[in-house]
Amino acid sequence: MKMNEKETRALVTLLADDDLSVQNVARKKLLENERSARAVLEEFAFTDSEGRVRIAAQALLEEMRLNGLADKFKEINRNSYFDLERACFILAKIEYPNLDISKYIERIDRFATEMEKRVAGVSHEKQKVQALNHFLFQELGFRGDVKSYFDPQNSYINRVLDRFLGIPISLSALYLFVAQRLDLPVYGVGFPGHFLLKYRDDSDFFIDAFNNGRILSRKDCETFLNRMGYSFYDTYLSVSTPKEILARMIRNLVLIYHQNNQRKKIDTLEKIFSDFFTKTEEGG
């Protein structure tokens, strides 16, 4: 049943009631009437209302915002084609609520438009990759953040685009988004500890976006793991699905926030992306 403004105001004040059961009833009713309650909540949240009420109103508005992101994500997840790019930007909105996604998509579009001119008429696969590598890593200056590897900004695609810094999986994601616009058959590979890219599913031609797009062979990948003291298995070089890539991104962030003891952010990630907490290799 739709509430009038007077009823809504009364419920907002009850969010700070001493009785937790009263708080929960008020919160539930406000969530059920989110559309009409939002304006009143914003008034209490951003004016000189009593401190406890103001804090409670701000908390409920944030819960509504996160619920909205969860709904957007569920919509993506229901589609037969999982849009990794859109999902990455929704992930970023958890940390950056005012993010203008269209601005960043336009920037990726511009990268691809410039690359289309450069690879027009080029038929050799490695030459196309080398041209893209030179553009992204030499001219634009994208690079792996070796100094502050575990900075959360390195995991959010908007901050990767802002700072030209990232970790293996976020730089690989950007590479994928540009490559897809160019119709290049580039795929993600959930290699243990260091996310890679693969040119064509049936090839042994790999790209290390964290290290300026360095081209690797299957033997190079095997040597990398052996040096770290791990055994190598062919399955480590299998192509990752877009959902598996996002799952790994989320797990990386949870690991980072655990190290920084940021429990609230971990809870937020787990709430919104609970379907993605499957057994996924962590790191990079």
C-alpha positions in Angstrom: 0.0 0.0 0.0 1.3 3.4 -1.0 2.3 5.7 1.9 1.7 9.4 2.2 4.5 11.8 3.1 3.5 12.0 6.7 3.6 8.3 7.1 7.0 8.1 5.3 8.5 10.8 7.6 7.3 8.9 10.7 8.9 5.7 9.4 12.2 7.5 8.7 12.4 8.7 12.2 11.8 5.2 13.5 15.0 4.0 11.7 16.8 5.4 14.7 14.4 3.9 17.3 16.0 2.2 20.4 14.1 -1.0 19.6 15.8 -3.0 16.8 12.5 -4.7 15.9 10.9 -1.3 15.3 13.9 -0.2 13.2 13.5 -3.4 11.0 9.8 -2.9 10.4 10.4 0.7 9.4 13.3 -0.3 7.1 11.2 -3.0 5.5 8.3 -0.7 4.8 10.5 2.0 3.4 12.2 -0.5 1.1 8.8 -1.7 -0.1 7.9 1.9 -1.0 11.3 2.9 -2.3 10.1 5.2 -5.1 8.0 7.4 -2.8 10.4 7.1 0.2 13.6 8.1 -1.5 12.9 11.9 -1.6 12.1 12.0 2.1 15.1 9.8 3.0 17.4 12.2 1.0 15.9 15.2 2.9 16.7 13.5 6.3 20.1 12.2 5.1 21.5 15.5 3.8 20.0 18.1 6.2 20.5 18.9 9.8 18.2 16.2 11.1 19.0 14.5 14.4 22.3 12.6 14.1 21.0 9.1 14.5 18.2 9.6 12.0 20.5 11.2 9.5 23.0 8.3 9.7 20.2 5.7 9.4 18.7 7.5 6.4 22.1 7.6 4.7 22.6 3.9 5.4 19.2 3.0 3.9 19.8 5.1 0.8 23.1 3.3 0.3 21.3 -0.1 0.7 18.8 1.0 -2.0 21.6 2.1 -4.3 23.4 -1.3 -3.9 20.1 -3.2 -4.4 19.7 -1.2 -7.7 23.2 -2.3 -8.8 22.3 -5.9 -7.9 19.2 -5.7 -10.0 21.2 -4.4 -13.0 23.7 -7.2 -12.5 21.0 -9.9 -12.4 19.6 -8.5 -15.6 23.0 -9.0 -17.3 23.3 -12.4 -15.8 20.0 -13.5 -17.2 21.0 -12.7 -20.8 22.3 -15.5 -23.0 25.3 -13.2 -23.9 27.1 -12.1 -20.7 28.4 -8.6 -21.2 31.7 -8.5 -19.3 32.3 -4.9 -20.2 29.0 -3.7 -18.7 29.5 -5.9 -15.7 32.9 -4.4 -15.0 31.5 -0.9 -15.0 28.7 -2.0 -12.6 31.3 -3.5 -10.4 33.1 -0.1 -10.4 29.9 1.7 -9.4 30.0 -0.1 -6.0 33.1 2.1 -5.2 32.3 5.0 -7.5 28.5 5.7 -7.4 28.6 8.8 -9.6 30.6 7.0 -12.3 29.7 8.2 -15.8 29.9 4.9 -17.7 29.2 6.4 -21.1 32.3 8.6 -20.8 34.6 5.6 -20.4 32.9 3.5 -23.1 33.4 6.4 -25.5 37.1 6.4 -24.6 37.4 2.7 -25.4 35.5 3.3 -28.6 38.1 6.0 -29.5 41.0 3.6 -28.9 39.4 1.0 -31.2 38.6 3.6 -33.9 42.3 4.7 -33.9 43.4 1.1 -34.1 41.1 0.3 -37.0 43.1 2.8 -39.1 46.4 1.3 -38.1 45.6 -2.3 -38.8 43.6 -1.7 -42.0 45.1 -4.0 -44.6 47.3 -5.9 -42.1 46.7 -9.6 -42.5 49.5 -11.1 -40.3 48.1 -11.9 -36.8 51.2 -11.0 -34.8 51.6 -7.7 -36.6 48.0 -6.7 -35.5 48.8 -7.7 -31.9 52.1 -5.8 -32.0 50.4 -2.7 -33.4 47.8 -2.9 -30.6 50.5 -3.5 -28.0 52.5 -0.5 -29.2 49.4 1.8 -29.2 48.2 0.7 -25.7 51.4 0.3 -23.9 53.9 2.5 -25.6 51.9 5.5 -26.9 49.0 5.6 -24.4 51.3 4.3 -21.5 49.1 1.7 -19.9 51.3 -0.4 -17.6 51.3 -2.8 -14.7 51.3 -1.2 -11.3 54.4 -2.9 -9.8 54.7 -0.4 -6.9 51.2 -0.6 -5.5 49.9 -3.9 -6.9 47.2 -4.3 -4.2 45.8 -0.9 -4.6 42.0 -1.5 -5.1 42.0 1.2 -7.9 43.9 -1.3 -10.0 40.9 -3.6 -10.1 38.3 -1.0 -11.2 38.2 -0.5 -15.0 37.4 3.2 -14.7 40.5 3.8 -12.6 42.6 1.8 -14.9 41.5 4.1 -17.7 42.1 7.2 -15.5 45.5 6.2 -14.1 46.8 4.0 -17.0 47.7 1.5 -14.3 46.3 -1.9 -13.5 46.9 -5.5 -12.6 47.1 -8.4 -15.1 43.3 -9.1 -15.2 42.1 -5.5 -15.4 44.7 -4.6 -18.1 43.7 -7.8 -19.9 40.0 -6.8 -19.7 40.7 -3.4 -21.3 42.7 -5.2 -24.0 39.8 -7.6 -24.6 37.3 -4.7 -24.9 39.4 -3.0 -27.6 40.2 -6.3 -29.4 36.5 -7.2 -29.5 35.7 -3.9 -31.2 38.3 -4.8 -33.8 37.0 -8.3 -34.2 40.3 -9.8 -33.1 40.0 -13.3 -31.7 41.5 -12.6 -28.3 40.4 -14.4 -25.2 41.1 -14.3 -21.4 43.1 -17.1 -19.8 42.8 -17.7 -16.0 46.4 -18.7 -15.6 47.4 -19.2 -11.9 48.7 -16.1 -10.3 48.9 -14.1 -13.5 46.0 -13.5 -15.9 46.9 -13.8 -19.6 45.3 -13.4 -23.0 45.3 -15.9 -25.8 45.1 -15.2 -29.5 42.7 -17.7 -31.0 41.4 -20.5 -28.8 43.4 -23.2 -30.7 46.8 -21.4 -30.7 49.8 -21.3 -28.3 50.2 -17.6 -28.8 49.7 -15.7 -25.5 49.8 -12.0 -24.5 50.9 -10.6 -21.2 49.0 -7.3 -20.8 50.7 -6.6 -17.4 54.1 -6.6 -19.1 53.5 -4.3 -22.1 51.8 -7.0 -24.1 54.8 -9.3 -24.2 54.1 -12.3 -26.5 54.5 -15.7 -24.8 54.6 -19.2 -26.0 53.2 -22.2 -24.2 56.7 -23.1 -23.1 57.1 -19.6 -21.6 54.0 -20.1 -19.6 55.2 -23.5 -18.3 58.6 -22.0 -17.4 56.9 -19.2 -15.5 55.0 -21.6 -13.3 58.0 -23.9 -12.8 60.1 -21.0 -11.5 57.4 -20.3 -8.9 57.6 -23.9 -7.8 54.3 -25.1 -9.3 53.5 -28.0 -11.7 52.1 -27.1 -15.1 48.9 -28.5 -16.5 47.4 -27.8 -19.9 44.1 -26.9 -18.4 45.8 -23.8 -16.9 45.9 -22.3 -20.5 42.2 -22.9 -21.2 40.1 -19.9 -22.3 38.1 -18.3 -19.5 34.4 -17.4 -20.0 33.4 -13.8 -19.3 31.6 -14.9 -16.1 34.8 -16.7 -14.9 36.8 -13.5 -15.6 34.4 -11.4 -13.5 34.4 -14.0 -10.7 38.2 -13.7 -10.6 38.0 -9.9 -10.5 35.6 -10.1 -7.6 37.8 -12.6 -5.7 40.8 -10.4 -6.2 39.0 -7.4 -4.7 37.8 -9.5 -1.8 41.4 -10.6 -1.2 42.6 -7.0 -1.3 39.9 -5.8 1.1 40.7 -8.7 3.5 44.3 -7.5 3.6 43.0 -4.0 4.4 40.5 -5.3 6.9 37.6 -3.6 5.1 34.8 -6.0 6.1 31.9 -3.8 4.9 33.2 -3.7 1.3 33.7 -7.5 1.4 30.1 -7.9 2.6 28.9 -5.6 -0.2 30.7 -7.6 -2.9 29.5 -10.9 -1.5 25.9 -9.6 -1.4 25.7 -8.4 -4.9 27.9 -11.0 -6.6 27.1 -14.1 -4.5 26.5 -16.2 -7.6 30.1 -15.7 -8.7 31.8 -17.0 -5.5 32.7 -20.3 -7.0 36.1 -22.0 -7.1 38.1 -19.6 -9.1 41.9 -19.2 -9.2 42.9 -16.1 -7.3 45.6 -13.6 -8.1 46.3 -11.2 -10.9 
